[in-house]
Amino acid sequence: MRLRDESLGEFMRLAIFAAFPQELRKIIKNLKAVKDARSFPLDIYRATRRSIEIILVITGIGTFNTESALRFIHDKFAPDLILSIGYGGALHEGAAVGDLIWGSKFILLPELREEATGDASTSQRLELSGSEKVFSKLLNMIPIREGDIVTLQSSMKKSELKRAISEELLNPVCDMETFPLAQFCLETGLRFIAIRSITDLQDEDIPPELYAVSNNSGKYSLFCALRTLIFKPKLLPTVFRLARNSQKASQNLCCLVDSLLDTLH
């Protein structure tokens, strides 16, 4: 971890990445973070907790947007530690809404064609070390479990996804952002932590139409979300369920960040 000596003394710079504003809203409020007024291509918020300078970044959905955001933040701010947080879909039994999963292995599942048989032999896998002590401390502070994060390059049904994973994984969850962050950090030697909070269980699929809540740049758009619901009103029950689940997941992520900051002091 690189520590800098500036007028405020030694401090650490932590960059927190999430795809949607909803995943960071409670954290931003809790940290009293302020939006950076400079003209950046990303929505960036800044806060300080004791000796930790915190940069919160809304990346938009998808691996391309996430990697682009990380490269920008790396060049502009030179963070010491990368934290990827957000919602995740459970791929294992016994999961509950709001469960926190600490990523220990990262898997990038290739985009599968409709005629694919479920062979995921071309998937990529990464394991990063260096944060085991932090995880051990968190275990004594909040309910959290170790697990494997499967990053998708396109939306998939849970049934298809589980067939495409040929190996037994530990408490697997899926998302669409984590892997490129892990890969970049492995290549550059940056410390990396990824944590997902579950919003949908292993037998619950998110309708592909709901991914249309983002615009062409992958950023959440209220206009796109409302347009989707106007043309697909049958999605409303699912939207309400996900909204309730997301509230619990967001609260747990907020508690997680608070606890994590305490371990880093």
PyMOL commands that set and color helices and strands:
alter all, ss='L'
color gray80, all
select helices_A, chain A and resi 21-31+63-77+132-139+158-164+178-188+208-213+222-231+233-264
alter helices_A, ss='H'
color red, helices_A
select strands_A, chain A and resi 4-6+9-18+34-35+43-49+52-58+81-90+100-109+124-126+145-152+173-175+191-200
alter strands_A, ss='S'
color yellow, strands_A
deselect
rebuild
show_as cartoon
